[in-house]
Amino acid sequence: MTETSRVREFSKIKEEVASWSGVRDYLRGGDEGYIVPVVIPKDRRRYGWLFLLGIAIYLLGAAAFVGIGVVAALAGAAAVVFIAGALLWLWRGAIVEIEQGTTGVLSRYGRIVDTLSPGRHYLWRPWDKVEAVVDTATEIPYLAPVAVCPTHENVPLKSIEFFLKFRITDPTAFVRTIGASNFDMVLSSAVQDAIRRRSRRVETERAYDLRGSDVGDMQEYLNRQLESYGVSILGANIPDVQLPDQYQQHLATRERVAKELAAYEREWELTRKRRIDTVLMEIERSKKERDARLIEVNEARNKARQDVARMLEERETEAQRVRLEIETRGRAALTEAENEARELRYLGQSHRDNRAIVQYQLARRQVEVGEQLLRHAPRPVLVRGEGGEQSALSTLILAQMLPQLLSGGSGHSNGVALPDVKVPNVSLPNINGNDE
């Protein structure tokens, strides 16, 4: 198969007429590349049961006409057999089996009236008929490659393949309004219109961007177009876009140039990365040297700090020693001064005590001398005149006795001898009571 024929190959949808036994094969497998979502089943009900029923009625009439006898009994038995055959024929013809995932469309007198769900049904009335069996559970794939799609620059693209999945949601509306064959034409036309609308908005150089792009707007557009037919689009995408040969060569050249550019960029990136790595290595080496120097500086600074701290500690120890020595000397001098002051105080106290003793003894001696003097002193005779004046007699007597009293030899007064007493240099008491 050539590329052109593959490009123009659309998915085909049609409906088939088949017996009840072939409904499943057509709905599940299609028909030689055709998609068959609708099968019109052949009515398998025949009217032969009426012929059997007529024979039975005839035999019953003959038996009634003959009356009683062997012939009548045989005719009655044959009539019963024919009636049973007619009923069996009618029962078999009334059975309708709808496959799982499909829906039967029921008509009465040729008018669609209802749908039949999956399972077994009985159509006893001869005017009821299954018009079609519709596949309502399968997501039916549909491929629509559209040729000669003009772009925004009015350049015709070779083809755009559009893939979608749809499902029949309303079998009655689908069968009544359009049918499978007509739906194929409507769907292909709607898809071509949607693809051409999309390609008109795309530039030729960006046509390949349509592959795998978001086609949500196209899906909504198709759903609006097909909603009245009972069909829903479940998913869509654009798997392939083919450009004209001239543009393909142009894109091939661009791709080759882009690859060369990418190779140059990779080479430049490797070179730049290598240079950056070299610079980073130099930076790391410089950082290591700087860190080593910083370590040395820190070690020297720490050593200097230790030396300064040790020197300060030694100076502080020396100052502490000097201070302690000065304090010790001061305390010793203070103690010595205190002791000396205490000794002087004690000595002064002793001197004071001795002086007091001497003074006491001197005073006592004076008292004793005074006592001796008083004991051995002559009693004076005082002659006073009137008015306290001395008389001439007393003055004469005193003048005679005074030389004797003051002389160094022994003397007598009134016949009493004075003892030889040593008088110290003390003040004599005032014998006369005067101040002299």
C-alpha positions as CSV (number, residue, x, y, z in Angstrom):
1,M,0.0,0.0,0.0
2,T,1.5,3.4,-1.0
3,E,1.7,6.4,1.1
4,T,-1.0,8.3,-0.8
5,S,-3.5,5.5,-0.5
6,R,-2.7,5.3,3.2
7,V,-3.3,9.0,3.6
8,R,-6.7,8.9,2.0
9,E,-7.9,5.9,3.9
10,F,-10.8,6.8,6.2
11,S,-12.5,4.6,8.7
12,K,-15.8,3.5,7.4
13,I,-19.0,3.1,9.4
14,K,-22.0,1.1,8.2
15,E,-24.8,-1.0,9.4
16,E,-25.4,-4.6,8.6
17,V,-28.4,-6.9,8.3
18,A,-27.8,-10.3,9.9
19,S,-29.5,-13.1,11.7
20,W,-29.6,-13.1,15.5
21,S,-26.6,-15.5,15.6
22,G,-24.4,-13.1,13.6
23,V,-25.2,-10.0,15.6
24,R,-22.3,-10.6,18.0
25,D,-19.8,-11.2,15.2
26,Y,-20.6,-7.9,13.4
27,L,-20.7,-5.8,16.5
28,R,-17.4,-7.1,17.9
29,G,-15.4,-7.6,14.7
30,G,-16.8,-5.4,12.0
31,D,-17.0,-6.4,8.3
32,E,-13.7,-6.3,6.3
33,G,-12.4,-3.0,7.6
34,Y,-15.8,-1.5,8.2
35,I,-17.0,-0.5,11.7
36,V,-20.4,-1.9,12.4
37,P,-22.0,-0.2,15.4
38,V,-25.6,-1.1,14.4
39,V,-26.9,-4.5,13.2
40,I,-30.5,-4.9,11.9
41,P,-31.5,-8.4,13.0
42,K,-33.6,-10.6,10.7
43,D,-37.0,-11.5,12.1
44,R,-36.9,-15.2,12.7
45,R,-40.5,-15.5,13.5
46,R,-42.4,-17.5,10.8
47,Y,-46.0,-18.1,10.3
48,G,-45.8,-21.9,10.0
49,W,-47.3,-22.3,13.4
50,L,-50.5,-21.0,11.9
51,F,-50.5,-23.9,9.4
52,L,-50.0,-26.4,12.3
53,L,-52.7,-24.7,14.3
54,G,-55.1,-24.9,11.2
55,I,-54.4,-28.6,10.9
56,A,-55.1,-29.1,14.6
57,I,-58.4,-27.3,14.3
58,Y,-59.3,-29.3,11.2
59,L,-58.6,-32.6,13.1
60,L,-60.6,-31.4,16.1
61,G,-63.5,-30.6,13.8
62,A,-63.2,-34.0,12.1
63,A,-63.1,-35.8,15.4
64,A,-66.2,-33.9,16.6
65,F,-68.0,-34.7,13.3
66,V,-67.2,-38.5,13.5
67,G,-68.2,-38.8,17.1
68,I,-67.1,-41.5,19.3
69,G,-64.7,-44.1,18.0
70,V,-61.2,-45.0,17.2
71,V,-60.9,-42.5,14.4
72,A,-62.2,-39.7,16.6
73,A,-59.6,-40.6,19.2
74,L,-56.8,-40.7,16.7
75,A,-57.9,-37.3,15.2
76,G,-58.0,-35.7,18.7
77,A,-54.6,-37.0,19.6
78,A,-53.1,-35.7,16.3
79,A,-54.8,-32.3,16.9
80,V,-53.2,-32.1,20.3
81,V,-49.8,-32.9,18.8
82,F,-50.2,-30.2,16.2
83,I,-51.3,-27.7,18.8
84,A,-48.3,-28.4,20.9
85,G,-46.0,-28.0,17.9
86,A,-47.7,-24.7,17.0
87,L,-47.2,-23.4,20.5
88,L,-43.6,-24.5,20.6
89,W,-42.9,-22.9,17.3
90,L,-44.6,-19.6,18.5
91,W,-42.5,-19.7,21.8
92,R,-39.2,-20.2,20.0
93,G,-40.0,-17.4,17.6
94,A,-40.9,-14.9,20.4
95,I,-37.6,-15.2,22.2
96,V,-35.3,-12.2,21.7
97,E,-31.8,-12.2,23.3
98,I,-29.9,-8.9,23.6
99,E,-26.1,-9.2,24.1
100,Q,-24.4,-7.5,27.0
101,G,-23.1,-4.0,26.1
102,T,-25.8,-3.6,23.4
103,T,-29.3,-2.1,23.3
104,G,-32.2,-3.3,21.2
105,V,-34.5,-0.7,19.5
106,L,-38.2,-1.9,19.7
107,S,-40.8,-0.9,17.2
108,R,-44.5,-1.4,17.0
109,Y,-46.3,-1.1,13.8
110,G,-43.1,0.3,12.3
111,R,-42.8,3.1,14.9
112,I,-39.9,3.1,17.5
113,V,-41.5,3.0,20.9
114,D,-38.9,1.6,23.4
115,T,-35.5,0.1,23.9
116,L,-34.6,-3.4,25.2
117,S,-31.9,-3.8,27.8
118,P,-29.4,-6.7,27.6
119,G,-31.0,-10.1,28.4
120,R,-33.8,-12.3,27.2
121,H,-37.1,-10.8,26.1
122,Y,-40.3,-12.3,24.7
123,L,-42.2,-10.6,21.8
124,W,-45.5,-12.4,21.7
125,R,-47.3,-9.9,19.6
126,P,-46.4,-10.2,15.9
127,W,-46.5,-6.4,15.4
128,D,-43.6,-5.9,17.9
129,K,-40.2,-6.1,16.2
130,V,-36.6,-5.3,17.1
131,E,-35.5,-2.8,14.5
132,A,-31.8,-2.7,15.4
133,V,-29.2,-3.8,17.9
134,V,-26.9,-0.9,18.8
135,D,-23.5,-1.2,20.5
136,T,-23.7,1.3,23.4
137,A,-20.8,0.2,25.6
138,T,-17.8,0.0,23.2
139,E,-15.6,3.1,22.6
140,I,-15.5,2.9,18.8
141,P,-12.2,4.1,17.3
142,Y,-12.3,6.3,14.2
143,L,-9.3,7.5,12.1
144,A,-9.8,10.4,9.7
145,P,-6.7,11.5,7.7
146,V,-7.5,14.7,5.9
147,A,-5.5,15.6,2.8
148,V,-4.6,19.1,1.5
149,C,-5.1,21.1,4.6
150,P,-4.0,24.8,4.1
151,T,-2.1,26.5,6.8
152,H,-2.1,30.1,8.0
153,E,0.2,31.0,5.0
154,N,-2.2,29.1,2.7
155,V,0.4,26.3,2.2
156,P,-1.4,23.0,1.7
157,L,-0.2,20.3,4.0
158,K,-0.1,16.8,2.6
159,S,-2.3,15.3,5.3
160,I,-3.3,15.5,8.9
161,E,-4.4,12.3,10.7
162,F,-7.1,12.8,13.3
163,F,-8.0,10.0,15.6
164,L,-11.0,9.9,17.9
165,K,-13.1,7.6,20.0
166,F,-16.9,7.8,20.2
167,R,-19.7,6.0,21.8
168,I,-23.5,5.9,21.0
169,T,-25.2,7.2,24.1
170,D,-28.8,7.4,22.7
171,P,-29.5,4.4,20.5
172,T,-33.1,5.5,19.7
173,A,-32.0,9.0,18.5
174,F,-29.1,7.4,16.5
175,V,-31.3,4.9,14.7
176,R,-34.2,7.3,14.2
177,T,-32.4,10.4,13.1
178,I,-29.4,9.3,11.1
179,G,-28.4,5.7,11.0
180,A,-24.9,4.2,10.7
181,S,-24.3,4.9,7.0
182,N,-25.4,8.5,7.1
183,F,-23.4,9.0,10.3
184,D,-20.2,8.0,8.5
185,M,-20.6,10.9,6.1
186,V,-21.6,13.3,8.8
187,L,-18.7,12.4,11.0
188,S,-16.1,12.5,8.2
189,S,-17.4,15.9,7.1
190,A,-17.4,17.3,10.7
191,V,-13.9,15.9,11.3
192,Q,-12.5,17.5,8.0
193,D,-14.1,20.8,8.9
194,A,-12.6,20.8,12.4
195,I,-9.1,19.8,11.1
196,R,-9.1,22.5,8.5
197,R,-10.2,25.1,11.0
198,R,-7.3,24.0,13.2
199,S,-4.7,24.0,10.4
200,R,-5.8,27.5,9.3
201,R,-4.6,28.8,12.7
202,V,-1.1,27.2,12.5
203,E,1.9,28.5,10.7
204,T,3.6,26.1,8.3
205,E,6.9,26.0,10.2
206,R,5.0,25.0,13.3
207,A,2.8,22.4,11.6
208,Y,4.6,19.5,13.4
209,D,3.5,21.1,16.7
210,L,0.0,19.7,15.9
211,R,1.2,16.2,16.7
212,G,0.1,15.4,20.2
213,S,-1.3,18.9,20.8
214,D,-4.3,19.7,22.8
215,V,-7.5,19.2,20.7
216,G,-10.0,19.9,23.4
217,D,-11.6,22.6,21.4
218,M,-12.0,20.3,18.4
219,Q,-13.6,17.6,20.7
220,E,-16.1,20.2,22.0
221,Y,-16.9,21.3,18.5
222,L,-17.5,17.7,17.3
223,N,-19.7,17.0,20.4
224,R,-21.8,20.0,19.6
225,Q,-22.2,18.8,16.0
226,L,-23.1,15.2,17.0
227,E,-25.0,15.7,20.2
228,S,-28.4,15.6,18.4
229,Y,-27.5,12.2,16.9
230,G,-27.0,10.5,20.3
231,V,-23.2,10.2,19.9
232,S,-20.5,11.4,22.3
233,I,-16.8,12.0,21.5
234,L,-14.8,10.5,24.3
235,G,-11.3,11.4,23.2
236,A,-9.3,12.8,20.3
237,N,-5.8,13.5,19.2
238,I,-3.6,14.2,16.1
239,P,-1.1,11.3,15.8
240,D,0.6,12.5,12.6
241,V,1.2,15.5,10.3
242,Q,2.8,15.3,6.9
243,L,4.2,18.4,5.2
244,P,4.7,19.0,1.5
245,D,7.9,17.5,0.0
246,Q,9.5,21.0,-0.4
247,Y,8.9,21.8,3.2
248,Q,10.1,18.4,4.3
249,Q,13.4,19.1,2.6
250,H,13.5,22.5,4.1
251,L,12.8,21.0,7.5
252,A,15.4,18.3,6.9
253,T,18.0,21.0,6.2
254,R,16.8,22.9,9.3
255,E,17.0,19.8,11.3
256,R,20.5,19.1,10.0
257,V,21.6,22.6,10.8
258,A,19.9,22.3,14.2
259,K,21.8,19.1,14.9
260,E,25.1,20.7,13.9
261,L,24.2,23.7,16.1
262,A,23.3,21.3,18.9
263,A,26.7,19.5,18.4
264,Y,28.5,22.9,18.4
265,E,26.6,23.9,21.4
266,R,27.5,20.7,23.2
267,E,31.1,21.1,22.2
268,W,31.1,24.7,23.4
269,E,29.3,23.6,26.6
270,L,32.0,20.9,27.2
271,T,34.7,23.5,26.6
272,R,33.0,26.0,28.8
273,K,32.5,23.4,31.4
274,R,36.1,22.4,31.2
275,R,37.2,26.0,31.5
276,I,34.8,26.5,34.4
277,D,36.2,23.4,36.1
278,T,39.7,24.7,35.6
279,V,38.8,28.1,37.1
280,L,36.9,26.4,39.9
281,M,40.0,24.2,40.6
282,E,42.2,27.4,40.7
283,I,39.7,29.0,43.0
284,E,39.7,25.9,45.2
285,R,43.5,25.9,45.3
286,S,43.5,29.6,46.1
287,K,40.9,29.0,48.8
288,K,43.1,26.2,50.3
289,E,46.2,28.4,50.2
290,R,44.2,31.2,51.8
291,D,42.9,28.8,54.4
292,A,46.4,27.5,55.1
293,R,47.7,31.1,55.5
294,L,44.7,31.9,57.7
295,I,45.5,28.9,59.8
296,E,49.2,30.1,60.1
297,V,48.1,33.6,61.0
298,N,45.6,32.2,63.5
299,E,48.3,30.0,65.0
300,A,50.7,33.0,65.2
301,R,48.0,35.2,66.7
302,N,47.1,32.5,69.2
303,K,50.8,32.0,70.1
304,A,51.2,35.8,70.5
305,R,48.1,35.8,72.7
306,Q,49.5,33.0,74.8
307,D,52.9,34.8,75.1
308,V,51.1,38.0,76.1
309,A,48.9,36.1,78.5
310,R,51.9,34.3,80.0
311,M,53.8,37.6,80.3
312,L,50.8,39.3,81.9
313,E,50.4,36.4,84.2
314,E,54.1,36.6,85.2
315,R,53.8,40.4,85.7
316,E,50.7,39.9,87.7
317,T,52.4,37.2,89.8
318,E,55.4,39.6,90.3
319,A,53.1,42.4,91.2
320,Q,51.2,40.1,93.5
321,R,54.5,39.1,95.1
322,V,55.7,42.7,95.5
323,R,52.3,43.7,96.8
324,L,52.3,40.8,99.3
325,E,55.9,41.7,100.3
326,I,54.9,45.3,100.8
327,E,51.9,44.3,102.7
328,T,54.0,42.0,104.8
329,R,56.6,44.7,105.5
330,G,53.8,47.2,106.2
331,R,52.1,44.7,108.6
332,A,55.5,44.0,110.3
333,A,56.3,47.7,110.6
334,L,52.8,48.4,111.9
335,T,53.1,45.5,114.4
336,E,56.5,46.8,115.4
337,A,55.2,50.4,115.8
338,E,52.2,49.0,117.7
339,N,54.5,47.0,120.0
340,E,56.8,50.0,120.5
341,A,53.8,52.2,121.2
342,R,52.5,49.6,123.6
343,E,56.0,49.4,125.3
344,L,56.2,53.2,125.4
345,R,52.7,53.3,126.8
346,Y,53.7,50.7,129.4
347,L,56.9,52.6,130.1
348,G,55.1,55.9,130.5
349,Q,52.6,54.1,132.7
350,S,55.6,52.8,134.7
351,H,57.1,56.2,134.9
352,R,53.8,57.7,136.0
353,D,53.5,54.9,138.5
354,N,57.1,55.5,139.8
355,R,56.6,59.2,139.9
356,A,53.5,58.8,141.9
357,I,55.3,56.4,144.2
358,V,58.1,58.9,144.6
359,Q,55.8,61.8,145.1
360,Y,53.8,59.6,147.6
361,Q,57.0,58.7,149.5
362,L,58.2,62.4,149.4
363,A,54.9,63.6,150.6
364,R,54.9,60.9,153.3
365,R,58.4,61.9,154.3
366,Q,57.3,65.5,154.4
367,V,54.5,64.5,156.6
368,E,56.8,62.6,158.9
369,V,59.3,65.4,159.0
370,G,56.5,67.9,159.6
371,E,55.2,65.5,162.3
372,Q,58.7,65.4,163.9
373,L,59.1,69.1,163.7
374,L,55.7,69.6,165.2
375,R,56.6,67.3,168.0
376,H,59.9,68.9,168.9
377,A,59.2,72.5,167.9
378,P,59.0,74.9,170.9
379,R,55.7,76.3,171.8
380,P,55.7,80.0,170.9
381,V,54.4,82.5,173.2
382,L,52.3,85.0,171.6
383,V,51.9,88.3,173.3
384,R,49.4,90.4,171.7
385,G,48.1,93.6,172.6
386,E,44.7,95.0,172.3
387,G,43.7,95.6,168.8
388,G,46.0,92.8,167.5
389,E,49.2,94.7,167.7
390,Q,52.4,93.2,169.2
391,S,53.7,94.6,172.4
392,A,57.2,95.7,172.9
393,L,57.8,92.8,175.3
394,S,56.9,90.2,172.8
395,T,59.0,91.7,170.2
396,L,62.0,91.8,172.6
397,I,61.6,88.2,173.6
398,L,61.3,87.1,170.0
399,A,64.4,89.0,169.0
400,Q,66.3,87.2,171.7
401,M,65.1,83.7,170.8
402,L,65.3,83.9,167.1
403,P,69.1,83.7,166.7
404,Q,69.1,80.6,168.8
405,L,66.4,79.0,166.8
406,L,68.2,79.8,163.5
407,S,71.7,78.8,164.6
408,G,73.3,75.5,163.8
409,G,74.1,74.5,167.4
410,S,71.8,73.0,169.9
411,G,69.7,75.3,171.8
412,H,67.2,75.2,174.7
413,S,63.9,76.8,175.1
414,N,62.2,76.6,178.4
415,G,64.7,74.1,179.5
416,V,63.9,71.6,176.5
417,A,66.7,70.5,174.3
418,L,66.0,70.5,170.5
419,P,67.1,67.3,168.7
420,D,69.6,67.4,165.7
421,V,67.2,66.9,162.7
422,K,68.2,67.1,159.0
423,V,65.7,69.3,157.3
424,P,65.2,68.6,153.6
425,N,64.6,71.4,151.0
426,V,61.0,71.6,151.7
427,S,58.7,74.3,152.4
428,L,58.1,74.8,156.1
429,P,54.7,75.1,157.4
430,N,53.5,78.5,158.4
431,I,53.8,78.3,162.1
432,N,52.4,81.7,162.7
433,G,49.5,81.2,160.5
434,N,50.7,84.0,158.1
435,D,51.5,83.8,154.4
436,E,55.2,84.5,154.9
